[in-house]
Amino acid sequence: MKHSSGAVRVEAETLNGQGVIRVQDDGPGIPTEMLDHVFDRFYRGENRMSAPGFGLGLSIAKTLVESMGGTITIESQPEQGSTVSVILQLADKFSTI
């Protein structure tokens, strides 16, 4: 894993006709001042020179989720890990599952 060396948990549930997916890790977390930028294209944080990648992953995820009418958010605490949540409206035939 590129940004976490600890456990990663994935949860999914339905809530009020919406699908909610949460991905949580036990990694180093993201400093508060960086959270506002994690969905920006090409943003790579403080390790931008040593970390692999181009800073596009969360930007692409946000574009895809929002194009489907959903939302994506991230919460993080330094030294406690991060949680990315995706909320999507379920199609009518699935909303009773």
Secondary structure as the mmCIF struct_conf table of DSSP 4:
data_model
#
loop_
_struct_conf.conf_type_id
_struct_conf.id
_struct_conf.beg_label_comp_id
_struct_conf.beg_label_asym_id
_struct_conf.beg_label_seq_id
_struct_conf.end_label_comp_id
_struct_conf.end_label_asym_id
_struct_conf.end_label_seq_id
BEND BEND1 HIS A 3 HIS A 3
BEND BEND2 GLY A 6 GLY A 6
STRN STRN1 VAL A 8 LEU A 15
TURN_TY1_P TURN_TY1_P1 ASN A 16 GLY A 17
STRN STRN2 GLN A 18 ASP A 25
BEND BEND3 GLY A 27 GLY A 27
HELX_RH_AL_P HELX_RH_AL_P1 THR A 32 LEU A 35
TURN_TY1_P TURN_TY1_P2 ASP A 36 PHE A 39
BEND BEND4 ASP A 40 ASP A 40
TURN_TY1_P TURN_TY1_P3 ARG A 41 PHE A 42
HELX_RH_3T_P HELX_RH_3T_P1 GLY A 45 ASN A 47
TURN_TY1_P TURN_TY1_P4 ARG A 48 SER A 50
BEND BEND5 ALA A 51 ALA A 51
BEND BEND6 GLY A 53 GLY A 53
BEND BEND7 GLY A 55 GLY A 55
HELX_RH_AL_P HELX_RH_AL_P2 GLY A 57 SER A 67
TURN_TY1_P TURN_TY1_P5 MET A 68 GLY A 69
STRN STRN3 THR A 71 GLN A 77
TURN_TY1_P TURN_TY1_P6 PRO A 78 GLN A 80
STRN STRN4 GLY A 81 GLN A 89
HELX_LH_PP_P HELX_LH_PP_P1 LEU A 90 ALA A 91
HELX_RH_3T_P HELX_RH_3T_P2 ASP A 92 PHE A 94
TURN_TY1_P TURN_TY1_P7 SER A 95 THR A 96
#
